[in-house]
């Protein structure tokens, strides 16, 4: 098969890595790709926001399968356009992708279908938002309605922060979701969907804040880990029964069948799991951890979704644990330094570890350089989470670039619960 992957981040590098392991894949193309992906796939330039460019690219490549990584092409309707041209494409249609592209749509959808979520209101003006605030206790959660690359959320703890967040997040012609703050632990739950069935893949836990001990501003994700302990059978069955399957049923009933990956952002509350948000694709950096453990052929998984056979495929993970540590550029998440040489990529290797490139490029003199906020995702798998993290951090310690920042406490909650002797000390400075 010839497979085309759309995207150019760490998630897409992990997808390309997994696809390369499939005996069915004989040719792999990625658009636009990055410096790391270029080592295992042919990279081609493309505007990820342009449906026309995607169609032209597919016409040139003639792929047997297209796998879309990021949310922006999904929201733009690339799946609709490629499918209309007879190209087998893994991912939801534009209408189904509203579960991610519009938080207001999703909150209303959850309410219509009695899927547990936080109490909320939707405001379309600053005046409307400020008038609704007395109905919420502090802290209150404010979310941009549209796509925001994982950074359109503010947890306001004071009235002053709330007013500033309303001004910052609510722009003319947009909406703002105000939510009650939920207490609990977050979980990323991934299900394979085929328009009729939802099947569990795995669960992971992301680390959103830039600083250790979950301090500082939100980011696109500074690391993640995946263990069996995160998803015991009872919780898996509950999330399928109460969240994922009702979502698939509801979207089908409303005329927008959902196919692809349903990423359920869950808060494990004292009174049961509640939906924080949906993403309609693989997560980043969760994917870089999960795919290290996935034993099922990724091509088979994609085709089961496209062909309506998700309930017939056996999805298996390698026993043990995996983790991913993100290395970010100076100034992230507010800004990013591009063009900084990266050292140690060829020598910082360990068995069981993979270095997935996120924001990288190749300079004119052939050096691998930074080209984004999140630069690399160093991932490893092992029999235990402690061993996986030890391997990942051993690789991290062999990599350097000016201004590099990362968290040394990825997986600290799980280590405290499961392997207290391996729990890291938490410092106040990222990296």
PAMARBA-320287 format. One record per residue (C-alpha): x, y, z. Coordinates in steps of 0.1 Angstrom, whole numbers, plus 5000, padded with zeros to 4 digits. Example, Ala and Ser with C-alpha at 12.3 -4.5 7.8 and 13.67 -1.06 7.14 Angstrom:
% residues 2
{east->5123&north->4955&up->5078} $
{east->5137&north->4989&up->5071} $
//
This chain:
% residues 431
{east->5000&north->5000&up->5000} $
{east->5009&north->5036&up->4995} $
{east->4999&north->5057&up->5026} $
{east->4997&north->5095&up->5028} $
{east->4999&north->5111&up->5062} $
{east->4988&north->5147&up->5066} $
{east->5006&north->5168&up->5092} $
{east->5041&north->5177&up->5104} $
{east->5043&north->5173&up->5142} $
{east->5053&north->5148&up->5168} $
{east->5020&north->5130&up->5165} $
{east->5025&north->5126&up->5127} $
{east->5061&north->5113&up->5132} $
{east->5047&north->5087&up->5156} $
{east->5019&north->5078&up->5131} $
{east->5045&north->5074&up->5103} $
{east->5067&north->5053&up->5126} $
{east->5038&north->5030&up->5133} $
{east->5028&north->5028&up->5097} $
{east->5064&north->5020&up->5087} $
{east->5062&north->4989&up->5110} $
{east->5032&north->4976&up->5090} $
{east->5041&north->4949&up->5065} $
{east->5013&north->4962&up->5043} $
{east->5029&north->4996&up->5038} $
{east->5054&north->4997&up->5009} $
{east->5054&north->5035&up->5003} $
{east->5049&north->5063&up->5028} $
{east->5044&north->5100&up->5021} $
{east->5039&north->5128&up->5046} $
{east->5028&north->5163&up->5040} $
{east->5044&north->5186&up->5051} $
{east->5064&north->5164&up->5075} $
{east->5095&north->5175&up->5094} $
{east->5132&north->5167&up->5097} $
{east->5126&north->5135&up->5116} $
{east->5098&north->5122&up->5094} $
{east->5120&north->5128&up->5063} $
{east->5141&north->5099&up->5075} $
{east->5113&north->5074&up->5071} $
{east->5089&north->5090&up->5046} $
{east->5089&north->5112&up->5015} $
{east->5080&north->5147&up->5026} $
{east->5060&north->5170&up->5004} $
{east->5051&north->5206&up->5011} $
{east->5014&north->5214&up->5015} $
{east->4992&north->5240&up->5032} $
{east->4973&north->5220&up->5058} $
{east->4944&north->5246&up->5058} $
{east->4938&north->5243&up->5021} $
{east->4914&north->5217&up->5009} $
{east->4924&north->5225&up->4973} $
{east->4960&north->5219&up->4980} $
{east->4952&north->5186&up->4997} $
{east->4932&north->5174&up->4967} $
{east->4960&north->5183&up->4944} $
{east->4985&north->5165&up->4966} $
{east->4963&north->5134&up->4967} $
{east->4960&north->5135&up->4929} $
{east->4998&north->5136&up->4926} $
{east->5005&north->5109&up->4952} $
{east->4976&north->5085&up->4944} $
{east->4975&north->5070&up->4979} $
{east->4956&north->5038&up->4988} $
{east->4950&north->5053&up->5023} $
{east->4952&north->5089&up->5037} $
{east->4957&north->5093&up->5075} $
{east->4950&north->5128&up->5088} $
{east->4968&north->5139&up->5120} $
{east->4959&north->5174&up->5130} $
{east->4925&north->5190&up->5137} $
{east->4927&north->5219&up->5113} $
{east->4924&north->5198&up->5081} $
{east->4895&north->5178&up->5096} $
{east->4876&north->5210&up->5105} $
{east->4883&north->5223&up->5070} $
{east->4865&north->5193&up->5054} $
{east->4895&north->5175&up->5039} $
{east->4879&north->5141&up->5047} $
{east->4847&north->5151&up->5028} $
{east->4867&north->5163&up->4998} $
{east->4890&north->5133&up->4996} $
{east->4862&north->5108&up->5001} $
{east->4842&north->5124&up->4974} $
{east->4871&north->5117&up->4951} $
{east->4871&north->5081&up->4960} $
{east->4901&north->5082&up->4983} $
{east->4900&north->5061&up->5014} $
{east->4906&north->5085&up->5043} $
{east->4908&north->5079&up->5080} $
{east->4891&north->5106&up->5101} $
{east->4858&north->5123&up->5106} $
{east->4839&north->5145&up->5082} $
{east->4837&north->5182&up->5087} $
{east->4803&north->5179&up->5104} $
{east->4814&north->5151&up->5127} $
{east->4846&north->5171&up->5135} $
{east->4824&north->5198&up->5151} $
{east->4829&north->5177&up->5183} $
{east->4863&north->5194&up->5184} $
{east->4860&north->5225&up->5163} $
{east->4831&north->5239&up->5183} $
{east->4830&north->5236&up->5221} $
{east->4796&north->5252&up->5222} $
{east->4782&north->5226&up->5198} $
{east->4798&north->5198&up->5219} $
{east->4784&north->5211&up->5252} $
{east->4749&north->5213&up->5237} $
{east->4753&north->5179&up->5221} $
{east->4763&north->5164&up->5255} $
{east->4733&north->5179&up->5271} $
{east->4710&north->5167&up->5244} $
{east->4722&north->5131&up->5248} $
{east->4725&north->5130&up->5286} $
{east->4763&north->5124&up->5285} $
{east->4778&north->5136&up->5318} $
{east->4797&north->5169&up->5317} $
{east->4802&north->5201&up->5337} $
{east->4774&north->5227&up->5341} $
{east->4779&north->5254&up->5315} $
{east->4766&north->5284&up->5296} $
{east->4775&north->5298&up->5262} $
{east->4781&north->5336&up->5258} $
{east->4784&north->5355&up->5226} $
{east->4794&north->5389&up->5241} $
{east->4815&north->5401&up->5270} $
{east->4783&north->5416&up->5285} $
{east->4766&north->5382&up->5283} $
{east->4796&north->5364&up->5298} $
{east->4800&north->5388&up->5327} $
{east->4763&north->5386&up->5334} $
{east->4765&north->5348&up->5336} $
{east->4795&north->5347&up->5359} $
{east->4776&north->5351&up->5392} $
{east->4760&north->5317&up->5385} $
{east->4795&north->5300&up->5388} $
{east->4816&north->5296&up->5418} $
{east->4854&north->5304&up->5416} $
{east->4875&north->5291&up->5401} $
{east->4856&north->5291&up->5368} $
{east->4866&north->5276&up->5335} $
{east->4865&north->5297&up->5303} $
{east->4869&north->5281&up->5269} $
{east->4872&north->5296&up->5234} $
{east->4845&north->5280&up->5212} $
{east->4868&north->5272&up->5182} $
{east->4901&north->5255&up->5177} $
{east->4929&north->5269&up->5198} $
{east->4957&north->5244&up->5196} $
{east->4951&north->5232&up->5232} $
{east->4957&north->5266&up->5246} $
{east->4922&north->5283&up->5245} $
{east->4913&north->5275&up->5281} $
{east->4917&north->5297&up->5312} $
{east->4909&north->5286&up->5347} $
{east->4902&north->5319&up->5364} $
{east->4906&north->5320&up->5402} $
{east->4897&north->5356&up->5409} $
{east->4871&north->5381&up->5395} $
{east->4899&north->5401&up->5380} $
{east->4913&north->5371&up->5362} $
{east->4879&north->5362&up->5349} $
{east->4873&north->5397&up->5335} $
{east->4907&north->5396&up->5318} $
{east->4900&north->5361&up->5303} $
{east->4867&north->5372&up->5289} $
{east->4884&north->5401&up->5272} $
{east->4912&north->5380&up->5259} $
{east->4893&north->5350&up->5247} $
{east->4861&north->5365&up->5233} $
{east->4866&north->5382&up->5200} $
{east->4839&north->5396&up->5177} $
{east->4818&north->5369&up->5161} $
{east->4829&north->5342&up->5184} $
{east->4814&north->5324&up->5214} $
{east->4828&north->5316&up->5249} $
{east->4819&north->5286&up->5270} $
{east->4818&north->5291&up->5308} $
{east->4820&north->5260&up->5328} $
{east->4819&north->5250&up->5365} $
{east->4853&north->5238&up->5377} $
{east->4855&north->5201&up->5382} $
{east->4876&north->5184&up->5409} $
{east->4894&north->5152&up->5400} $
{east->4921&north->5137&up->5378} $
{east->4922&north->5141&up->5341} $
{east->4923&north->5112&up->5317} $
{east->4927&north->5110&up->5279} $
{east->4905&north->5081&up->5266} $
{east->4909&north->5070&up->5230} $
{east->4882&north->5050&up->5211} $
{east->4881&north->5038&up->5175} $
{east->4848&north->5046&up->5159} $
{east->4832&north->5035&up->5126} $
{east->4800&north->5055&up->5126} $
{east->4781&north->5028&up->5145} $
{east->4805&north->5013&up->5171} $
{east->4830&north->5027&up->5196} $
{east->4859&north->5004&up->5207} $
{east->4884&north->5012&up->5233} $
{east->4921&north->5016&up->5223} $
{east->4939&north->5030&up->5253} $
{east->4941&north->5057&up->5279} $
{east->4969&north->5081&up->5287} $
{east->4975&north->5111&up->5310} $
{east->4987&north->5144&up->5296} $
{east->5006&north->5171&up->5314} $
{east->4993&north->5204&up->5301} $
{east->5011&north->5230&up->5322} $
{east->5046&north->5242&up->5313} $
{east->5060&north->5239&up->5348} $
{east->5067&north->5210&up->5371} $
{east->5040&north->5203&up->5397} $
{east->5014&north->5214&up->5371} $
{east->5023&north->5251&up->5374} $
{east->5024&north->5279&up->5348} $
{east->5003&north->5284&up->5317} $
{east->4987&north->5257&up->5296} $
{east->5005&north->5243&up->5266} $
{east->4997&north->5218&up->5239} $
{east->5011&north->5192&up->5262} $
{east->5045&north->5187&up->5279} $
{east->5044&north->5149&up->5282} $
{east->5022&north->5119&up->5286} $
{east->5022&north->5083&up->5299} $
{east->5002&north->5052&up->5291} $
{east->4997&north->5023&up->5315} $
{east->4972&north->4995&up->5320} $
{east->4965&north->5009&up->5355} $
{east->4950&north->5040&up->5340} $
{east->4922&north->5020&up->5323} $
{east->4910&north->4991&up->5345} $
{east->4882&north->4970&up->5328} $
{east->4855&north->4986&up->5349} $
{east->4864&north->5021&up->5339} $
{east->4869&north->5012&up->5303} $
{east->4834&north->4997&up->5302} $
{east->4819&north->5027&up->5319} $
{east->4836&north->5052&up->5295} $
{east->4824&north->5032&up->5265} $
{east->4788&north->5028&up->5279} $
{east->4784&north->5063&up->5292} $
{east->4805&north->5084&up->5269} $
{east->4819&north->5070&up->5237} $
{east->4791&north->5048&up->5224} $
{east->4764&north->5074&up->5232} $
{east->4784&north->5100&up->5213} $
{east->4786&north->5077&up->5183} $
{east->4749&north->5069&up->5186} $
{east->4740&north->5106&up->5189} $
{east->4761&north->5118&up->5160} $
{east->4746&north->5090&up->5138} $
{east->4711&north->5100&up->5149} $
{east->4718&north->5137&up->5141} $
{east->4730&north->5128&up->5106} $
{east->4768&north->5131&up->5111} $
{east->4781&north->5096&up->5116} $
{east->4815&north->5098&up->5134} $
{east->4844&north->5078&up->5120} $
{east->4880&north->5079&up->5132} $
{east->4895&north->5085&up->5166} $
{east->4873&north->5099&up->5194} $
{east->4896&north->5114&up->5220} $
{east->4876&north->5119&up->5252} $
{east->4890&north->5143&up->5276} $
{east->4876&north->5130&up->5309} $
{east->4876&north->5143&up->5345} $
{east->4874&north->5115&up->5370} $
{east->4851&north->5131&up->5395} $
{east->4840&north->5117&up->5429} $
{east->4805&north->5112&up->5414} $
{east->4818&north->5096&up->5382} $
{east->4836&north->5105&up->5349} $
{east->4826&north->5136&up->5331} $
{east->4835&north->5149&up->5297} $
{east->4858&north->5179&up->5296} $
{east->4861&north->5180&up->5258} $
{east->4864&north->5159&up->5227} $
{east->4891&north->5158&up->5202} $
{east->4884&north->5141&up->5169} $
{east->4919&north->5128&up->5162} $
{east->4949&north->5113&up->5179} $
{east->4962&north->5134&up->5208} $
{east->4997&north->5150&up->5210} $
{east->5018&north->5140&up->5230} $
{east->4996&north->5110&up->5240} $
{east->5000&north->5094&up->5206} $
{east->5038&north->5093&up->5210} $
{east->5033&north->5072&up->5241} $
{east->5004&north->5050&up->5231} $
{east->5017&north->5039&up->5197} $
{east->5049&north->5025&up->5213} $
{east->5026&north->4999&up->5230} $
{east->5001&north->4993&up->5201} $
{east->5005&north->4958&up->5187} $
{east->4976&north->4960&up->5163} $
{east->4986&north->4969&up->5128} $
{east->4977&north->5006&up->5124} $
{east->4966&north->5001&up->5088} $
{east->4942&north->4974&up->5099} $
{east->4929&north->4998&up->5126} $
{east->4923&north->5026&up->5101} $
{east->4906&north->5004&up->5076} $
{east->4883&north->4989&up->5102} $
{east->4870&north->5024&up->5110} $
{east->4865&north->5033&up->5073} $
{east->4848&north->5000&up->5065} $
{east->4825&north->4999&up->5095} $
{east->4843&north->4970&up->5112} $
{east->4856&north->4985&up->5144} $
{east->4837&north->4960&up->5165} $
{east->4854&north->4931&up->5147} $
{east->4891&north->4942&up->5151} $
{east->4912&north->4930&up->5180} $
{east->4931&north->4960&up->5195} $
{east->4960&north->4949&up->5217} $
{east->4987&north->4968&up->5236} $
{east->5020&north->4955&up->5247} $
{east->5020&north->4948&up->5284} $
{east->5039&north->4974&up->5305} $
{east->5040&north->5011&up->5302} $
{east->5052&north->5039&up->5280} $
{east->5059&north->5076&up->5284} $
{east->5067&north->5107&up->5263} $
{east->5087&north->5138&up->5274} $
{east->5083&north->5170&up->5253} $
{east->5113&north->5192&up->5248} $
{east->5102&north->5228&up->5241} $
{east->5119&north->5258&up->5228} $
{east->5127&north->5289&up->5248} $
{east->5097&north->5312&up->5254} $
{east->5071&north->5284&up->5248} $
{east->5041&north->5286&up->5251} $
{east->5040&north->5323&up->5246} $
{east->5066&north->5322&up->5217} $
{east->5090&north->5299&up->5200} $
{east->5126&north->5302&up->5189} $
{east->5133&north->5289&up->5154} $
{east->5166&north->5281&up->5138} $
{east->5184&north->5268&up->5169} $
{east->5208&north->5239&up->5163} $
{east->5198&north->5206&up->5181} $
{east->5227&north->5185&up->5194} $
{east->5228&north->5148&up->5204} $
{east->5201&north->5133&up->5182} $
{east->5223&north->5106&up->5167} $
{east->5240&north->5097&up->5200} $
{east->5213&north->5100&up->5226} $
{east->5197&north->5066&up->5219} $
{east->5186&north->5038&up->5242} $
{east->5168&north->5004&up->5236} $
{east->5131&north->5009&up->5238} $
{east->5132&north->5046&up->5231} $
{east->5122&north->5067&up->5201} $
{east->5128&north->5104&up->5194} $
{east->5098&north->5118&up->5176} $
{east->5103&north->5152&up->5159} $
{east->5076&north->5178&up->5164} $
{east->5089&north->5213&up->5155} $
{east->5121&north->5206&up->5135} $
{east->5136&north->5215&up->5102} $
{east->5170&north->5211&up->5083} $
{east->5192&north->5241&up->5079} $
{east->5210&north->5250&up->5047} $
{east->5242&north->5235&up->5061} $
{east->5224&north->5202&up->5069} $
{east->5219&north->5207&up->5107} $
{east->5186&north->5197&up->5124} $
{east->5172&north->5229&up->5139} $
{east->5142&north->5240&up->5159} $
{east->5111&north->5251&up->5140} $
{east->5083&north->5254&up->5166} $
{east->5073&north->5256&up->5202} $
{east->5073&north->5219&up->5209} $
{east->5105&north->5206&up->5193} $
{east->5109&north->5169&up->5202} $
{east->5089&north->5142&up->5220} $
{east->5113&north->5116&up->5236} $
{east->5093&north->5084&up->5241} $
{east->5101&north->5051&up->5257} $
{east->5084&north->5018&up->5266} $
{east->5093&north->4993&up->5293} $
{east->5078&north->4968&up->5317} $
{east->5071&north->4995&up->5343} $
{east->5064&north->5032&up->5341} $
{east->5094&north->5039&up->5362} $
{east->5117&north->5021&up->5338} $
{east->5100&north->5037&up->5308} $
{east->5106&north->5072&up->5323} $
{east->5142&north->5064&up->5333} $
{east->5149&north->5054&up->5297} $
{east->5132&north->5085&up->5283} $
{east->5150&north->5109&up->5306} $
{east->5183&north->5092&up->5299} $
{east->5178&north->5101&up->5262} $
{east->5166&north->5136&up->5271} $
{east->5199&north->5141&up->5290} $
{east->5218&north->5134&up->5259} $
{east->5200&north->5161&up->5238} $
{east->5205&north->5198&up->5240} $
{east->5197&north->5231&up->5223} $
{east->5198&north->5266&up->5235} $
{east->5168&north->5275&up->5257} $
{east->5155&north->5239&up->5259} $
{east->5129&north->5234&up->5285} $
{east->5111&north->5203&up->5297} $
{east->5094&north->5188&up->5328} $
{east->5112&north->5162&up->5349} $
{east->5080&north->5151&up->5366} $
{east->5061&north->5134&up->5338} $
{east->5040&north->5106&up->5353} $
{east->5046&north->5117&up->5389} $
{east->5010&north->5110&up->5400} $
{east->5011&north->5074&up->5388} $
{east->5046&north->5069&up->5403} $
{east->5034&north->5081&up->5437} $
{east->5005&north->5057&up->5435} $
{east->5021&north->5026&up->5419} $
{east->5059&north->5029&up->5424} $
{east->5065&north->5055&up->5453} $
{east->5102&north->5047&up->5454} $
{east->5106&north->5059&up->5418} $
{east->5086&north->5091&up->5422} $
{east->5107&north->5121&up->5412} $
{east->5113&north->5152&up->5433} $
{east->5093&north->5181&up->5420} $
{east->5112&north->5214&up->5414} $
{east->5097&north->5247&up->5405} $
{east->5116&north->5253&up->5373} $
{east->5107&north->5236&up->5340} $
{east->5137&north->5218&up->5325} $
//
